[in-house]
Amino acid sequence: MKNKYRILKIAVTVIILGLLLSFSLKRFSHQQITDNKISVKMSEKTPVYFVDEKDIRDLVKKENPSGKVGDLNIPSLEKRINSLPAVDSANVYLNLNGKLNLDIKQRVPIFRLNKEGKDFYVDEKGIEFPISRTYSHPCMLVTGNVKPDEYEKLAELVEKIDKDDFSKKYFIGISKNKESYSLLTSEGNYRVEIGDLDNIDFKVKGFKTFVEKYLVYQDPQKYSMVSVKYQNQIVTTLNPYFKENDSILKAGKMELAKAPTIAAKKTETKPKIAEAKKASSTPAKPKEATKTKTHTKETKKTEKKSTASAKPKPKAKVKIE
């Protein structure tokens, strides 16, 4: 019985409200919707100004050219406001006194993405919407070929950075190169490589430990990259344009340049030693050389004899003369 009375009460209240609404509409249907009868409320927690109150009022006038309450199509107006890129949700309704109420919730950007030369915002739900010509919201700048299915994880990372005082102080941007993400820092020219978007808390904690125990005693210009993407490891890359690093890098290059030349000299000397051993191991060659020496001596003697026998001939000629 109690349930029946409850259902009956609900039905009666709905009928009464319907009658009052229809009566009020008939009563105010011929009245004009003036500016003082339009109430626009922005219900987002973070103040943003992508949608102006004046633009909403102009939109109401366009949807209802006559300006009469009875000619206003509330569902059509609500749908039109929801179609605006920077609007998350809109609720349009009339009071019993003929006042038009518009409760609008705008999209709050989590980060601004520069992708393929185009800039746009991304909200906490991972929805893209274009930037405004009249208003720029301060948020994290992200660059690179970020895929839409990574928007939500990236939004979580930005929210964690904004909530942590240490991270908010150091990190001013995020960049993606191929499949690896890096955090851009406000101090120095180095970037913090984090790899993928997993285990962000652990990676940021590792970088924080590196800063507090080591980097505070160093010049921030000394490094070009600090990588925390490896588990339980921090890998640093020196900045070649830093003066102290320049001499170190040059010395390293000199040592690397010397290494291949030493190897080449060793390879050249080995075959010479091998050839000398082979030449000394052959005993037949010196015997042949001695034989040739004896032959040369004999040939020299025969040459002398022949020259001696040839000398008296010109003497005989002289005697004849």
Backbone bond lengths (Angstrom), bond angles and torsions (degrees), N, CA, C in turn:
res aa  C-N    CA-C-N  psi(-1)  N-CA   C-N-CA  omega(-1)  CA-C   N-CA-C  phi
1 M - - - 1.460 - - 1.539 111.30 -
2 K 1.322 115.74 -38.13 1.470 119.05 -179.11 1.517 110.91 -63.26
3 N 1.317 116.63 -40.92 1.470 120.63 179.77 1.525 110.81 -63.59
4 K 1.314 116.62 -37.72 1.468 119.90 179.70 1.521 110.53 -65.09
5 Y 1.343 117.15 -41.40 1.473 120.56 178.46 1.529 110.94 -64.35
6 R 1.341 117.07 -38.73 1.464 120.64 178.57 1.520 111.44 -63.85
7 I 1.336 115.56 -45.26 1.472 119.50 179.40 1.519 110.39 -63.19
8 L 1.323 115.49 -39.08 1.467 119.91 179.32 1.530 111.43 -65.07
9 K 1.347 116.51 -41.31 1.458 120.36 178.67 1.525 111.41 -63.37
10 I 1.327 115.90 -43.20 1.477 120.14 179.81 1.515 110.50 -62.49
11 A 1.334 115.79 -42.91 1.462 119.63 -179.55 1.525 111.19 -64.22
12 V 1.323 115.91 -40.29 1.483 119.76 -179.86 1.528 110.76 -65.42
13 T 1.338 117.35 -44.02 1.471 120.52 -179.85 1.520 111.60 -63.73
14 V 1.343 117.25 -39.02 1.475 120.80 178.37 1.520 110.22 -64.22
15 I 1.339 116.53 -42.65 1.469 120.00 179.85 1.525 110.74 -64.66
16 I 1.328 115.71 -41.68 1.468 119.08 179.89 1.524 111.18 -64.16
17 L 1.337 116.55 -43.37 1.469 120.11 178.73 1.521 111.64 -63.88
18 G 1.334 115.19 -39.42 1.459 118.87 177.58 1.517 112.41 -63.01
19 L 1.349 116.30 -41.42 1.465 120.29 178.34 1.525 111.50 -65.57
20 L 1.345 115.41 -40.78 1.464 118.90 179.12 1.532 111.48 -65.76
21 L 1.344 114.72 -39.62 1.464 118.86 179.96 1.526 111.02 -65.94
22 S 1.303 115.87 -46.17 1.480 119.15 178.83 1.526 110.85 -63.11
23 F 1.338 116.84 -37.80 1.468 120.59 178.84 1.524 110.63 -65.96
24 S 1.347 115.89 -42.40 1.457 119.48 179.88 1.519 111.30 -67.14
25 L 1.339 115.97 -37.88 1.467 119.21 178.49 1.524 111.14 -64.63
26 K 1.320 115.50 -41.27 1.468 118.39 177.58 1.525 110.97 -65.53
27 R 1.312 113.54 -36.49 1.460 117.92 -177.86 1.523 111.93 -70.58
28 F 1.368 116.27 -42.07 1.460 120.56 -175.66 1.533 112.81 -101.85
29 S 1.337 117.32 6.02 1.457 119.43 -176.31 1.524 112.80 -63.06
30 H 1.292 117.89 -30.12 1.466 121.01 -178.25 1.528 112.45 -92.65
31 Q 1.322 116.46 -2.48 1.464 119.01 179.65 1.530 110.72 -81.52
32 Q 1.330 115.70 152.65 1.457 122.54 178.88 1.532 110.50 -84.82
33 I 1.338 114.67 143.03 1.478 120.17 175.75 1.520 107.51 -88.10
34 T 1.286 115.80 94.33 1.459 120.94 179.46 1.520 110.66 -84.49
35 D 1.340 116.21 171.88 1.467 121.13 -177.85 1.523 112.61 -61.99
36 N 1.343 116.35 -34.86 1.462 117.98 -179.08 1.526 112.59 -76.07
37 K 1.348 117.36 -7.63 1.463 121.39 176.68 1.529 112.57 -102.68
38 I 1.341 116.07 10.03 1.471 121.51 176.70 1.525 107.85 -113.81
39 S 1.322 116.30 122.37 1.465 122.23 179.46 1.531 109.19 -115.73
40 V 1.327 115.99 117.62 1.473 121.91 179.85 1.520 107.94 -111.62
41 K 1.340 117.09 123.10 1.467 122.98 179.93 1.521 109.72 -124.45
42 M 1.321 115.75 132.00 1.459 122.72 175.01 1.523 108.01 -100.52
43 S 1.314 117.46 119.03 1.464 122.04 -169.71 1.525 114.42 -103.82
44 E 1.360 118.86 10.27 1.468 119.19 -179.17 1.532 109.95 -76.59
45 K 1.346 115.43 150.75 1.467 120.79 -178.82 1.523 111.25 -72.53
46 T 1.334 116.26 -46.26 1.467 120.88 177.67 1.521 109.14 -86.76
47 P 1.307 118.62 124.34 1.466 119.98 -177.77 1.532 111.81 -68.74
48 V 1.315 115.33 121.48 1.468 122.42 174.68 1.530 107.66 -130.49
49 Y 1.344 115.31 158.12 1.465 119.45 -172.93 1.533 111.11 -134.28
50 F 1.337 115.08 42.99 1.467 118.74 176.31 1.530 110.89 -74.34
51 V 1.326 116.55 -37.29 1.469 122.37 179.84 1.523 107.77 -107.10
52 D 1.333 115.62 124.66 1.453 121.12 -179.83 1.526 109.86 -93.49
53 E 1.321 115.98 146.00 1.463 120.50 178.79 1.529 111.05 -60.92
54 K 1.312 116.36 -35.96 1.470 120.35 178.64 1.527 110.92 -62.85
55 D 1.359 116.50 -39.09 1.467 120.05 179.03 1.531 111.09 -63.48
56 I 1.334 117.27 -37.06 1.471 120.94 179.52 1.529 110.22 -67.91
57 R 1.308 116.66 -41.17 1.471 119.65 178.72 1.525 111.04 -64.75
58 D 1.323 116.01 -39.78 1.478 119.20 177.27 1.521 110.78 -65.23
59 L 1.335 116.59 -35.42 1.459 120.43 178.74 1.530 111.45 -67.06
60 V 1.330 117.22 -37.19 1.467 121.42 177.13 1.528 110.24 -63.22
61 K 1.326 116.64 -40.52 1.466 120.34 179.39 1.529 111.57 -67.64
62 K 1.338 116.77 -35.17 1.460 119.27 178.36 1.525 111.84 -69.19
63 E 1.332 116.22 -38.29 1.462 119.93 179.80 1.530 111.89 -73.98
64 N 1.298 117.68 -22.92 1.467 121.70 -179.58 1.544 109.27 -131.28
65 P 1.349 116.64 78.76 1.476 119.43 -175.53 1.529 114.11 -60.47
66 S 1.357 116.93 -33.07 1.472 119.28 -178.86 1.519 111.93 -71.51
67 G 1.337 116.61 -26.79 1.448 121.00 -179.96 1.513 114.41 79.14
68 K 1.350 118.18 6.24 1.462 121.70 -179.16 1.521 110.16 -90.35
69 V 1.315 115.68 148.55 1.464 121.30 179.98 1.521 110.73 -64.47
70 G 1.304 117.64 -40.46 1.464 121.48 -177.38 1.512 113.33 -67.34
71 D 1.345 117.94 -23.96 1.470 121.00 -179.01 1.530 113.12 -91.26
72 L 1.299 116.50 -2.69 1.465 119.77 -177.69 1.528 110.62 -79.05
73 N 1.334 115.60 126.41 1.465 122.22 176.06 1.537 107.61 -97.90
74 I 1.316 115.82 98.28 1.472 120.84 -173.69 1.534 112.18 -65.03
75 P 1.356 120.67 -46.31 1.478 119.47 178.76 1.528 112.83 -60.10
76 S 1.341 116.70 -38.43 1.463 119.73 179.11 1.526 111.14 -66.99
77 L 1.331 117.55 -40.29 1.462 121.04 178.38 1.521 111.25 -65.77
78 E 1.316 116.79 -40.96 1.467 121.28 179.14 1.529 110.91 -63.75
79 K 1.317 116.02 -41.57 1.472 120.65 178.60 1.527 110.93 -65.22
80 R 1.309 115.64 -37.98 1.473 120.39 179.78 1.522 111.16 -65.68
81 I 1.319 118.16 -40.82 1.461 121.19 179.37 1.530 110.88 -69.43
82 N 1.334 116.92 -39.27 1.478 120.95 178.60 1.525 112.30 -65.44
83 S 1.322 117.19 -22.87 1.465 120.16 179.92 1.525 113.04 -77.00
84 L 1.326 118.11 -11.07 1.464 120.75 177.23 1.525 109.60 -65.95
85 P 1.344 119.38 133.62 1.470 121.27 -174.17 1.524 114.39 -59.10
86 A 1.334 117.27 -35.09 1.466 120.59 -176.02 1.520 113.59 -88.41
87 V 1.348 118.13 2.84 1.469 121.83 -179.00 1.520 109.44 -99.29
88 D 1.317 115.82 127.47 1.465 121.30 177.44 1.532 110.85 -83.92
89 S 1.323 117.02 -45.81 1.468 121.86 178.80 1.523 109.10 -156.33
90 A 1.350 115.53 155.26 1.470 121.04 179.22 1.523 108.75 -143.78
91 N 1.324 115.51 140.88 1.459 122.61 177.90 1.531 108.03 -129.48
92 V 1.349 116.07 119.36 1.470 121.84 -176.90 1.522 108.37 -117.81
93 Y 1.334 116.90 131.03 1.474 120.25 179.33 1.527 109.40 -156.06
94 L 1.349 114.94 160.82 1.471 123.39 178.68 1.520 110.28 -108.17
95 N 1.328 116.78 139.45 1.466 121.40 172.10 1.527 110.26 -82.31
96 L 1.321 114.85 168.56 1.467 119.13 179.37 1.530 111.93 -67.36
97 N 1.325 116.83 -19.77 1.464 120.24 178.14 1.527 113.18 -90.76
98 G 1.370 116.23 7.09 1.464 120.48 177.17 1.514 114.79 85.11
99 K 1.333 117.16 15.85 1.467 120.60 178.94 1.527 109.54 -90.40
100 L 1.341 115.89 132.73 1.462 121.95 -178.83 1.525 109.27 -91.49
101 N 1.341 115.98 124.64 1.468 122.38 -179.52 1.526 110.05 -113.15
102 L 1.331 115.30 135.14 1.468 121.73 178.21 1.529 108.42 -129.70
103 D 1.339 116.44 109.13 1.471 122.59 176.96 1.525 107.62 -100.46
104 I 1.321 116.02 114.02 1.471 121.61 -172.89 1.522 109.40 -120.89
105 K 1.313 114.70 134.09 1.466 121.43 175.06 1.525 108.13 -115.31
106 Q 1.322 116.68 118.96 1.461 121.38 -178.71 1.537 111.25 -87.70
107 R 1.312 115.60 159.39 1.463 120.94 175.35 1.532 109.11 -76.63
108 V 1.321 115.43 133.98 1.468 121.13 178.05 1.525 107.93 -104.04
109 P 1.330 118.59 115.73 1.472 119.83 -178.07 1.525 112.10 -70.16
110 I 1.331 114.56 136.23 1.471 120.83 174.60 1.523 110.14 -89.33
111 F 1.324 117.07 -40.22 1.459 121.16 176.23 1.521 109.55 -150.04
112 R 1.312 114.08 160.32 1.465 122.24 176.64 1.522 108.03 -106.68
113 L 1.313 117.50 125.58 1.461 122.66 -174.00 1.516 111.03 -108.63
114 N 1.339 114.95 128.03 1.465 122.30 172.63 1.524 107.23 -105.39
115 K 1.319 115.21 107.05 1.467 121.26 -173.81 1.521 109.97 -133.18
116 E 1.358 115.01 119.60 1.464 121.31 178.74 1.531 111.95 56.20
117 G 1.331 115.84 39.22 1.456 121.13 177.59 1.514 115.58 79.92
118 K 1.332 118.11 5.70 1.468 122.11 179.73 1.518 110.02 -117.11
119 D 1.349 115.33 142.57 1.463 122.16 178.68 1.520 110.11 -110.42
120 F 1.340 115.83 136.10 1.464 121.45 174.05 1.519 108.73 -158.50
121 Y 1.330 115.15 164.25 1.468 121.87 -179.97 1.525 110.19 -96.57
122 V 1.344 114.86 157.55 1.468 122.59 174.62 1.525 107.40 -132.97
123 D 1.335 116.97 128.37 1.464 120.20 -179.31 1.531 110.96 -90.35
124 E 1.341 116.56 -175.49 1.465 121.13 -175.68 1.525 112.87 -67.29
125 K 1.338 117.75 -20.65 1.467 121.68 177.30 1.520 112.78 -85.87
126 G 1.323 116.91 -3.27 1.463 120.98 -178.78 1.513 113.25 82.15
127 I 1.327 117.88 25.73 1.469 122.63 -178.98 1.523 109.09 -101.54
128 E 1.328 115.54 131.31 1.458 121.34 178.58 1.530 110.09 -82.24
129 F 1.334 115.72 145.89 1.455 120.83 169.72 1.527 108.35 -153.01
130 P 1.330 117.37 149.10 1.474 120.45 -171.54 1.522 112.93 -70.98
131 I 1.330 114.33 159.77 1.456 120.47 176.27 1.527 109.62 -74.82
132 S 1.328 115.36 160.00 1.467 121.20 -177.72 1.527 110.55 -101.14
133 R 1.315 115.58 148.95 1.463 120.34 177.08 1.527 112.04 -79.64
134 T 1.306 116.20 -21.27 1.471 120.36 -175.15 1.524 114.00 -105.78
135 Y 1.338 117.03 -14.10 1.466 119.18 -175.41 1.519 109.92 -144.75
136 S 1.342 115.64 136.04 1.466 122.47 176.57 1.514 108.92 -123.12
137 H 1.325 116.30 119.55 1.465 120.66 -176.93 1.524 110.10 -88.33
138 P 1.340 118.90 131.23 1.468 121.02 178.68 1.526 111.27 -72.42
139 C 1.326 116.27 116.66 1.469 121.21 179.71 1.518 108.96 -157.07
140 M 1.342 115.59 174.21 1.453 122.59 -177.76 1.529 110.75 -66.76
141 L 1.344 116.15 135.98 1.462 121.53 177.08 1.525 109.34 -95.00
142 V 1.332 116.29 128.87 1.468 122.84 179.32 1.524 107.93 -120.31
143 T 1.324 116.94 133.46 1.462 121.93 179.04 1.521 109.88 -124.83
144 G 1.325 115.75 152.17 1.456 121.00 177.71 1.516 112.48 118.36
145 N 1.315 115.04 175.42 1.473 122.16 -177.95 1.538 109.33 -84.67
146 V 1.327 115.37 76.57 1.471 121.34 -179.89 1.528 108.68 -86.04
147 K 1.333 116.20 130.62 1.461 120.93 -179.25 1.533 110.36 -82.19
148 P 1.348 117.73 149.52 1.474 119.95 -178.94 1.523 114.16 -58.86
149 D 1.344 117.65 -30.65 1.463 118.72 179.96 1.525 112.43 -74.78
150 E 1.340 117.71 -4.82 1.463 121.75 176.76 1.530 112.36 -98.64
151 Y 1.332 117.02 -3.47 1.468 120.62 -175.78 1.526 112.28 -61.24
152 E 1.315 117.64 -43.53 1.465 120.40 -175.94 1.528 111.45 -66.16
153 K 1.347 117.16 -43.83 1.470 120.45 178.23 1.526 110.61 -65.17
154 L 1.327 115.36 -37.98 1.459 119.74 178.54 1.526 111.04 -67.14
155 A 1.328 116.47 -37.31 1.471 120.56 176.31 1.531 110.82 -64.38
156 E 1.340 117.46 -38.67 1.464 121.06 176.71 1.526 111.08 -63.34
157 L 1.342 116.53 -40.43 1.465 120.66 178.57 1.530 110.49 -63.00
158 V 1.333 117.14 -44.44 1.474 120.64 -179.57 1.523 110.77 -64.33
159 E 1.323 117.20 -39.75 1.469 120.57 178.62 1.526 111.28 -64.26
160 K 1.335 117.52 -38.50 1.469 121.07 177.92 1.525 110.58 -66.10
161 I 1.330 116.64 -38.96 1.464 120.35 178.45 1.528 110.40 -65.12
162 D 1.343 116.77 -42.05 1.470 120.69 -178.58 1.529 112.50 -67.42
163 K 1.327 117.07 -29.30 1.470 120.25 -178.44 1.522 113.01 -84.07
164 D 1.337 117.97 -21.98 1.463 122.10 -178.54 1.528 109.44 -96.21
165 D 1.315 117.08 125.20 1.466 121.59 -177.34 1.523 112.04 -63.95
166 F 1.335 117.34 -40.42 1.464 120.85 -179.99 1.524 110.66 -64.23
167 S 1.327 116.33 -49.01 1.463 120.55 -178.58 1.528 111.44 -65.17
168 K 1.325 115.96 -39.55 1.462 120.52 -179.42 1.529 111.16 -64.56
169 K 1.332 116.13 -31.51 1.457 120.65 179.62 1.528 111.38 -73.44
170 Y 1.329 117.54 -38.72 1.466 121.56 -172.36 1.534 113.37 -90.30
171 F 1.323 117.71 -42.02 1.467 120.45 -169.69 1.528 110.86 -96.60
172 I 1.333 115.08 125.89 1.464 120.78 -178.44 1.528 112.30 -118.85
173 G 1.317 118.16 -4.81 1.455 120.48 -178.94 1.520 111.75 -169.67
174 I 1.332 115.57 166.99 1.462 122.57 179.58 1.526 108.16 -132.64
175 S 1.313 116.29 135.89 1.463 120.69 177.06 1.524 109.65 -129.45
176 K 1.325 115.01 149.47 1.465 121.10 178.37 1.520 109.17 -121.65
177 N 1.330 116.39 125.72 1.463 122.57 176.46 1.517 107.98 -122.08
178 K 1.321 115.64 113.14 1.467 122.68 -173.00 1.530 109.02 60.77
179 E 1.331 118.39 -109.41 1.464 120.54 -179.26 1.524 112.29 -115.67
180 S 1.331 117.01 13.75 1.459 121.30 -176.30 1.524 110.08 -116.09
181 Y 1.344 115.36 135.07 1.464 122.00 178.70 1.526 109.75 -99.33
182 S 1.343 115.09 146.76 1.457 121.73 176.19 1.523 108.76 -134.53
183 L 1.342 115.50 144.78 1.461 122.12 176.77 1.522 108.44 -99.07
184 L 1.336 116.81 128.19 1.459 121.89 179.36 1.521 109.07 -88.44
185 T 1.332 116.52 136.43 1.456 121.69 -173.34 1.524 111.49 -106.01
186 S 1.319 115.05 157.53 1.461 121.24 179.87 1.518 112.06 -85.06
187 E 1.332 118.06 -23.06 1.465 122.76 -179.60 1.522 109.89 -106.58
188 G 1.336 115.69 128.76 1.453 119.53 179.41 1.517 111.78 77.46
189 N 1.334 114.63 -175.73 1.460 121.19 179.40 1.520 112.78 -107.47
190 Y 1.312 117.67 10.99 1.462 119.77 -176.00 1.529 111.10 -88.88
191 R 1.327 114.55 159.09 1.465 121.82 174.99 1.525 108.67 -122.04
192 V 1.318 115.97 155.49 1.459 121.86 -178.13 1.526 107.75 -106.35
193 E 1.313 116.61 110.67 1.466 121.84 -179.42 1.529 109.29 -82.24
194 I 1.352 116.10 124.27 1.472 120.40 -179.01 1.532 111.92 -114.50
195 G 1.329 118.23 -7.12 1.468 120.33 -179.87 1.514 111.59 75.07
196 D 1.341 117.24 -120.44 1.463 121.12 178.72 1.526 110.12 -85.46
197 L 1.334 115.82 -177.26 1.472 121.54 -176.15 1.523 112.74 -95.55
198 D 1.332 117.62 18.23 1.466 121.85 177.61 1.529 110.18 -94.76
199 N 1.343 115.70 153.64 1.474 122.81 177.69 1.533 112.37 52.93
200 I 1.327 115.58 44.51 1.466 120.39 -176.69 1.528 110.85 -64.07
201 D 1.330 117.48 -42.82 1.466 120.63 -178.32 1.526 111.50 -59.08
202 F 1.330 116.39 -42.10 1.464 121.38 -179.40 1.528 110.96 -66.80
203 K 1.324 117.23 -39.81 1.471 121.27 -178.36 1.528 111.06 -69.53
204 V 1.318 116.28 -42.69 1.467 119.60 178.76 1.530 110.54 -66.12
205 K 1.322 116.73 -36.60 1.466 121.13 177.49 1.522 110.86 -64.09
206 G 1.347 116.80 -39.35 1.461 120.67 177.42 1.517 112.09 -64.18
207 F 1.325 117.09 -41.61 1.460 120.20 177.53 1.532 111.22 -66.30
208 K 1.319 116.49 -37.84 1.468 120.64 178.73 1.530 110.59 -62.37
209 T 1.329 117.01 -41.44 1.465 121.64 177.70 1.533 110.71 -63.73
210 F 1.336 116.43 -41.59 1.466 121.34 178.81 1.527 111.12 -62.79
211 V 1.319 117.37 -39.34 1.468 121.71 179.84 1.516 110.84 -67.63
212 E 1.344 116.57 -47.25 1.463 120.64 -173.98 1.527 112.71 -70.99
213 K 1.344 117.80 -32.72 1.457 120.16 -174.34 1.529 113.88 -99.23
214 Y 1.332 117.55 -15.90 1.469 118.29 -175.08 1.530 112.96 -136.91
215 L 1.327 117.06 -50.10 1.461 119.82 -171.17 1.528 113.13 -68.50
216 V 1.327 117.18 -26.13 1.471 119.69 179.55 1.528 111.40 -65.00
217 Y 1.333 117.59 -21.63 1.457 121.64 179.08 1.530 112.47 -96.30
218 Q 1.314 117.45 1.94 1.465 122.30 -178.06 1.525 110.18 -115.72
219 D 1.331 115.02 164.36 1.459 120.34 173.57 1.528 108.30 -79.14
220 P 1.352 118.84 127.27 1.466 119.71 -178.79 1.525 113.78 -61.57
221 Q 1.350 116.41 -21.91 1.461 120.37 179.87 1.537 112.30 -75.30
222 K 1.312 116.76 -5.76 1.463 120.90 -174.60 1.526 112.52 -69.83
223 Y 1.342 117.36 -28.34 1.464 121.04 -173.16 1.523 110.92 -115.20
224 S 1.315 114.48 150.32 1.465 120.67 173.68 1.529 111.24 -105.79
225 M 1.333 117.27 -20.03 1.460 120.91 178.33 1.527 110.41 -156.57
226 V 1.332 114.80 141.23 1.466 122.83 171.98 1.518 107.01 -124.60
227 S 1.304 117.62 115.26 1.467 122.17 -175.10 1.523 110.40 -101.59
228 V 1.338 115.78 126.52 1.474 121.97 176.47 1.526 110.84 -120.78
229 K 1.333 116.60 17.88 1.467 119.30 -177.10 1.527 112.63 -77.32
230 Y 1.343 116.91 -18.53 1.459 120.26 178.55 1.529 110.04 -86.33
231 Q 1.307 116.43 147.04 1.460 121.28 -176.42 1.525 109.98 -73.53
232 N 1.341 115.41 126.64 1.468 123.29 178.08 1.529 112.64 57.37
233 Q 1.333 116.72 31.37 1.459 121.25 179.54 1.519 109.95 -143.37
234 I 1.334 116.19 144.17 1.460 122.22 173.01 1.526 107.14 -126.73
235 V 1.316 116.52 119.76 1.462 123.01 -177.28 1.526 108.35 -112.40
236 T 1.339 116.65 127.75 1.461 121.35 -178.77 1.527 110.24 -111.84
237 T 1.327 116.01 149.47 1.463 123.43 176.09 1.523 108.31 -120.65
238 L 1.344 116.67 126.68 1.458 121.02 -178.09 1.522 111.38 -72.55
239 N 1.326 115.33 149.49 1.461 122.31 177.58 1.529 108.75 -85.94
240 P 1.354 119.26 115.34 1.478 120.68 -176.02 1.525 113.17 -67.23
241 Y 1.323 118.31 -18.74 1.468 121.24 -178.71 1.530 112.43 -89.15
242 F 1.309 117.05 -2.45 1.458 120.95 176.76 1.529 108.11 -82.46
243 K 1.348 118.67 134.20 1.467 122.55 -171.47 1.518 112.25 -60.74
244 E 1.325 117.29 -44.98 1.471 119.73 -178.83 1.526 111.21 -65.14
245 N 1.312 116.78 -34.95 1.465 120.00 -179.61 1.519 111.88 -76.80
246 D 1.340 116.84 -24.80 1.457 120.41 -175.00 1.526 111.05 -62.16
247 S 1.337 117.07 -44.80 1.464 120.60 179.71 1.518 111.57 -66.83
248 I 1.333 116.98 -36.94 1.472 120.91 179.63 1.520 110.42 -65.80
249 L 1.313 116.06 -43.99 1.463 120.26 -178.95 1.524 111.19 -68.40
250 K 1.332 117.14 -36.57 1.466 120.13 178.06 1.523 111.05 -65.41
251 A 1.331 116.13 -41.35 1.468 120.06 178.43 1.524 110.61 -63.25
252 G 1.308 116.39 -40.53 1.466 120.06 177.19 1.519 112.17 -63.26
253 K 1.314 116.21 -39.77 1.472 120.08 178.62 1.521 111.11 -66.72
254 M 1.353 117.00 -37.16 1.466 120.56 178.32 1.525 110.89 -63.61
255 E 1.320 116.58 -42.12 1.465 119.94 179.43 1.523 111.47 -65.96
256 L 1.322 115.38 -40.14 1.458 118.50 177.81 1.525 111.51 -66.53
257 A 1.329 116.91 -34.07 1.460 120.51 179.24 1.531 111.77 -69.99
258 K 1.344 116.78 -32.04 1.465 119.88 -179.90 1.527 112.38 -74.36
259 A 1.296 117.63 -31.52 1.468 121.79 -173.73 1.522 113.29 -56.24
260 P 1.309 123.32 -48.39 1.469 121.86 -178.42 1.518 113.50 -68.63
261 T 1.382 120.41 -30.13 1.461 122.06 -179.40 1.519 110.98 -68.74
262 I 1.321 118.84 -37.66 1.471 122.20 177.80 1.518 110.28 -63.57
263 A 1.294 117.04 -41.69 1.462 121.51 179.29 1.510 110.65 -64.03
264 A 1.333 117.86 -34.63 1.463 121.64 -178.76 1.523 110.71 -69.93
265 K 1.356 117.47 -40.07 1.455 120.63 179.02 1.512 111.59 -63.26
266 K 1.306 116.56 -41.50 1.468 120.73 179.61 1.504 110.89 -62.48
267 T 1.291 118.24 -40.51 1.464 121.46 -178.84 1.521 111.00 -69.83
268 E 1.351 117.91 -27.91 1.462 120.04 179.14 1.525 111.65 -76.35
269 T 1.311 119.47 -35.57 1.466 122.11 -176.35 1.512 112.62 -76.16
270 K 1.316 118.17 -27.54 1.471 120.78 -177.45 1.530 113.21 -59.88
271 P 1.335 121.15 -49.90 1.459 119.77 -179.01 1.509 113.48 -63.44
272 K 1.359 119.47 -30.25 1.462 121.25 178.99 1.520 110.74 -65.61
273 I 1.320 117.29 -42.22 1.465 121.78 178.90 1.513 110.25 -63.89
274 A 1.306 115.30 -41.50 1.463 119.82 -179.99 1.511 110.80 -63.84
275 E 1.324 119.64 -39.60 1.464 123.00 180.00 1.521 111.11 -67.32
276 A 1.324 117.14 -37.75 1.467 120.65 179.91 1.518 111.14 -65.47
277 K 1.320 117.40 -40.40 1.453 121.67 178.03 1.513 110.76 -63.31
278 K 1.317 116.06 -42.09 1.463 119.94 179.98 1.517 110.75 -64.08
279 A 1.306 118.73 -39.53 1.463 122.76 -178.79 1.520 110.80 -66.53
280 S 1.323 117.98 -38.61 1.466 121.03 -178.89 1.507 112.38 -76.10
281 S 1.312 117.67 -22.81 1.461 120.62 -177.41 1.509 112.90 -79.71
282 T 1.332 121.85 -10.53 1.467 124.09 -178.52 1.521 108.72 -93.03
283 P 1.389 119.20 110.68 1.473 120.83 -177.27 1.507 113.80 -84.52
284 A 1.362 118.70 -16.78 1.467 121.54 -173.87 1.511 112.15 -72.46
285 K 1.334 118.09 -27.32 1.461 121.09 -173.35 1.525 112.71 -66.63
286 P 1.338 119.98 -43.51 1.465 117.47 -179.15 1.511 113.38 -65.42
287 K 1.369 120.44 -31.91 1.466 122.68 177.52 1.503 110.71 -63.47
288 E 1.338 114.02 -42.70 1.467 117.63 178.04 1.513 110.10 -63.77
289 A 1.320 115.72 -35.91 1.459 119.61 179.78 1.520 110.90 -65.20
290 T 1.360 117.47 -36.35 1.472 120.45 179.63 1.507 110.55 -69.49
291 K 1.301 115.66 -38.38 1.460 119.87 178.29 1.514 110.31 -61.53
292 T 1.272 114.71 -44.04 1.475 118.49 -179.80 1.500 110.31 -63.32
293 K 1.349 117.98 -32.16 1.458 120.58 178.45 1.520 110.56 -66.34
294 T 1.359 117.96 -42.15 1.462 121.48 179.24 1.511 110.76 -64.93
295 H 1.285 114.09 -38.60 1.474 118.07 178.05 1.495 111.02 -63.78
296 T 1.274 116.81 -39.57 1.464 120.40 179.68 1.507 111.26 -66.40
297 K 1.353 117.43 -34.67 1.460 120.07 178.36 1.510 110.26 -67.44
298 E 1.356 115.90 -43.31 1.446 119.78 179.74 1.519 111.41 -63.67
299 T 1.278 115.03 -40.45 1.470 119.09 179.03 1.511 110.77 -65.86
300 K 1.342 118.06 -34.42 1.454 120.88 177.40 1.518 110.83 -65.72
301 K 1.376 116.01 -40.92 1.459 119.26 178.84 1.502 112.55 -64.46
302 T 1.320 116.38 -43.26 1.461 120.80 179.57 1.515 110.05 -64.41
303 E 1.386 114.40 -36.81 1.467 117.33 178.19 1.527 110.44 -64.70
304 K 1.346 119.01 -36.85 1.460 122.18 179.17 1.520 111.24 -67.11
305 K 1.373 115.83 -42.69 1.458 120.38 179.61 1.519 111.50 -62.06
306 S 1.329 113.57 -42.81 1.468 118.30 -179.31 1.508 110.85 -64.66
307 T 1.344 116.16 -37.21 1.460 119.97 178.59 1.525 110.95 -70.05
308 A 1.357 114.10 -34.70 1.468 117.68 178.78 1.513 112.33 -68.14
309 S 1.330 115.93 -38.93 1.455 120.38 178.80 1.507 111.56 -71.32
310 A 1.299 115.36 -23.82 1.466 118.85 -178.84 1.517 111.90 -84.25
311 K 1.324 120.87 -15.67 1.457 123.65 -175.65 1.529 113.12 -71.25
312 P 1.337 120.84 -40.39 1.486 118.23 -176.10 1.500 115.09 -68.86
313 K 1.260 118.70 -15.43 1.462 120.46 -179.04 1.522 112.43 -61.86
314 P 1.387 117.57 -49.54 1.462 115.59 177.77 1.557 113.22 -63.24
315 K 1.364 119.45 -30.06 1.459 122.58 177.32 1.536 111.26 -62.33
316 A 1.348 113.76 -40.92 1.483 117.46 178.60 1.503 111.23 -62.23
317 K 1.313 114.37 -36.22 1.449 119.90 179.47 1.514 110.47 -64.62
318 V 1.311 113.94 -39.44 1.505 118.63 -178.94 1.498 110.22 -66.22
319 K 1.356 116.07 -40.28 1.451 119.11 179.19 1.503 112.23 -62.77
320 I 1.287 119.86 -37.91 1.455 124.05 179.95 1.510 109.73 -62.96
321 E 1.403 115.65 -40.24 1.434 118.77 -179.83 1.542 110.40 -64.77
